[in-house]
Every structure is written in C-alpha cells, then in structure tokens.
Amino acid sequence: MTINNRTTIKKIAKELFAKNGYEGFSMRLLADKSGAGLSSIYNYFADKDQLLKEIFNETNRQLGLLRKSLPRTTTASDMLRQRIYFQFQNIESVVYVLKYYLHFRPDFLKLGRSGYLPTKAYLHIDEVLSRGIETGEFQITKDMVAKESKVIAHSINGFLLEYYPNPPVGEELDEVVESIHNF
C-alpha cells in the first residue's frame, strides 16, 4: 500500500523520531516504514529538519491545548499528580519534543549559565508551584518557583525518557507517579 498522506507521514515520522532520535531517523527510513515513496515525502517536506520542526511546533501546540483542557483540581498537590500523569499519558509526544530540543538546543533561547531553554518548557510545573504557594501547600518563595519548576520538570522528563517506548501502566504507573510526586 502506498501512503501519500501528509498527516500519516508526520504521524509515522513522530513515532520514529521519538524512538530513534535525530541520528536514528532518516527520510529513507520514514519511506520504508510508512510505505510512502521518498519522492512523495520530499514533495511535502524540503528536508528532514523542516519535517521535524513542523512536527515539533504542532506537538507543542497540541500538548498545550490538552494541558489547558485538564480539569481543575482542588489542591496544588493533586494538580502536580495530574500533570505527572498527563506527561505519561502523552509520553510519545513529550519524548518527541524532548529529543527535538536535545538535538536542536542551540536554536533555543540561551539563558546565561542556565543553558538553553525551549519556550514554555516548565510552565506547567510553574503553575503548580505558584498555586501551592498561594494555598500554603508548598513552602518555597516566589523567587524560587522558576528554578524549582525546572528541577521538577527535568525529573519527570528523565523518567519519561527512561521508560519510553515501554511506559509503565496500571499499578506500576501509579507507583512511578507517586514516587515522582512525593519527591
């Protein structure tokens, strides 16, 4: 079966890149795995980097919209647990974004000694900590929120990279989430 659908090509490219990273991904591999002709892929995308960037931007937008649609929680602690589950429930997309960022780091905003930072990389955790300060659940100062948010987000992301492509499910997922949450 020949597949020429741009959306299907991007879906398969996303899966392959999340599993293999930049060095393990090629347009030829994409053609082989998708059934699309190499010329069809190049008809849609000028090169590998353009394809990957388009998927990165779309994936970031989708994750943001999904995060915004999460139900409001009663406590900041529950909100943190919800965000950790969210990351695992969207593991392929998050891992794609992480691997894209890791490969293209110099293209992102340079923040002095803090390194490079993709836009909005830790804001979902920043929201949790800010709410926890407001409710009195977390005993940190407002000036520590950005730093602590980065630490927590990087911890969660480390688990995602460790588990992908075989994420925990059921009780194992619950245990992992609680472990990260209670950290």
Secondary structure, 3 states (H helix, E strand, C coil): CCCCCHHHHHHHHHHHHHHHCCCCCCHHHHHHHHCCCHHHHHHHCCCHHHHHHHHHHHHHHHHHHHHHCCCCCCCHHHHHHHHHHHHHHCHHHHHHHHHHHHHCHHHCEECHHHCEECCCCCHHHHHHHHHHHHHCCCCCCHHHHHHHHHHHHHHHHHHHHHHCCCCCCHHHHHHHHHHHHHC
